[in-house]
Amino acid sequence: MSTDQLVVTPLALLLLEQSFQGAQQFLRRGSLIRDVLTNTEPFLFKPGQFYVVAALAGCASYVAATEWLHLPLSIAVWIAIGITFTARTLSIVFNWKTASILPKPTPEDVDGNA
């Protein structure tokens, strides 16, 4: 291999993408570690946040591209990054929210008379 060729592994791309997402998360919303250390509910786990759905879409696209479509890893990584980025960007632009899977508390639950 000549010195003028750049070889980027899927792991390097994934680490780069995660670094950018982590920096963005830290600057915009705060840190998951900070929330855990201060004993507050992490922003990531609050109902209405689309982070997990976007991440799962990216993970699923990576698995589908590598396992079912048998694409090269470098292409699969770029597909996963693109889908994750697009899902997250669209959720911000169109204000997409997720619903809570827990039932809404009743007045009896709030008052403690249950």
N, C-alpha and C positions, 0 to 999 in steps of 0.2 A: 504494500500500500504506500502510495506516495504521501508526502507531508502536506500537500495542498488539498487533500480530501478530509472532510470533516465527518466523523462517524458519531452519530447521536443515538444512544440506546433508548429503548422505551422507558427504562427506569429513569434515565436522566430527564427525559421529557416530562414524565409524571412528577418527578421531584420539583422541576421548574414550575410546572403548572400549580402544584400544591403550594409552593412557596408564594406565588403571586396571589393565590386565593387566600392563603393564611394572612398575608400582609393586608389584603383588602378587608378581610373580616376583622382584623385587629384594629385597623384605622377607622372603620365605619361603625362597628357595633361593640367592640370590646372582645375580650378573650374568654374562651371557654374555661381555661385554667383559672383565670381571675374569678369567674363566677363560681366555680367549684370551691376555691379557697375562701371566698367571702360568704359561702353558704347561701347563695341566691340561685334561683332557677335560671339555668343557661338560656340565653336568647334562642339558641338553636332548637331547644325542645318546646318552646312556647307554641301554642296553636296559631295557625295562620302563616307560619314561616315556610317558605318553599325550598329551603336549602337541601333538605333530605331528599325531596322528590327529584330535584335536579341532579344530585349526586347519584342517586339510584339509577336514573336514566343514563347517565354517563357510564356507570359500572355495567349496566345491562348491555349497553351498546358495545362496550369493549369485549365482554364475554361472547356476545353474538358474532362480532366481527372475527374473533380469533377461533372460536370453537365451531361455529356453524358455517360461516362463510370462508373460513381458512385464509383470511387475509394476512399479509405480513404484519408483524407486531408494530412497526413504525406507522403504518397506515391505520391500524386499529386504535393506536394511541391518539392520533390526530382526530379520528372520528369521535372518540370518546370525549376529548377536550372540546371539540366543536359542539357536540350535543349538550354537554354540561354548561358551557358558556352560553349557548343559545337559549336553553331552558331558563337559566338564571336571569339572563338579560330580558327575555320576554316576560318573566314573572315580575320584574321591576317595572317595565314599561306599561304593562297592562294591569298591574296591581293584582296579580293572581295570589290567592291565599288558600291555605289548606284548612280543612275543618278538623275540629277536635274529635278524637275517637272516644273520649270520655263523656258520659252524660253530663248535662248542665246541672249544677247543684240546685236543689229545691230550697225554699225558705226554711224548711225544717232542718235541712243539713247545715245551713248557715247558722241558724240559731242554736244548734246543738241539742235539739229536742228529739232527735231520731232515736 
